[in-house]
Amino acid sequence: MERVKLDNKRILFNLLPAHVAQHFLMSNPRNMDLYYQSYSQVGVMFASIPNFDDFYIELDGNNMGVECLRLLNEIIADFDELMDKDFYKDLEKIKTIGSTYMAAVGLVPTPGSK
């Protein structure tokens, strides 16, 4: 049972920003109102590879599409690596969908952040 709780907590923190996950973990389970918060300054970034579907082709020359996916994974990993740097600590990766990377700034309450 303890293992299931730890797995559920890990999934919750993977899906939600840490402060939102913490809010739900500390809340009364009988009172699970929707979480909402107002912020005065928020920025959202979408980075996408145009026409990736046209680029992705399953041929013998690219190992049946694996090389296309390897390149996409490498680009996403580079974005993730940038997000780990102190300069970008206020950025929050929201998700990747296909060949689009989404991140936001201003959604995490941090005192004194710029």
C-alpha positions, 0 to 999 in steps of 0.5 A: 500500500505504501508503494502505491501511495509513493507511486501516486505521489510521484505521478501527481508531482509529474503531472502538476506544478509542485505547489499545486500538487502540494496543495492537493496533498495537504487538502481535505480529501472530502473538499477537493475544490478546483485549484485556481490562482490569479497571477499578474504576469505570465508568459507562455512559450510554444516551440514547435518543429514546423512540418515534422509530420512531413519530415518523419518518414519510415525508411530503411535509411533512417532506421524506419523512422527511429532517427527522426524520433531520436532527433526530436528526443534530442531537441526536447532533451536540450530544452529540458537541460536548459530548464535545469539551469539557474537562469531559467529556474522560474520556467515551468515545463508544461508538456510536450505534445508531438513536436511541440514543447510548452513552457510557462513563466510566472505560474509558480509563486516565488517571492522576489522573482523577476 
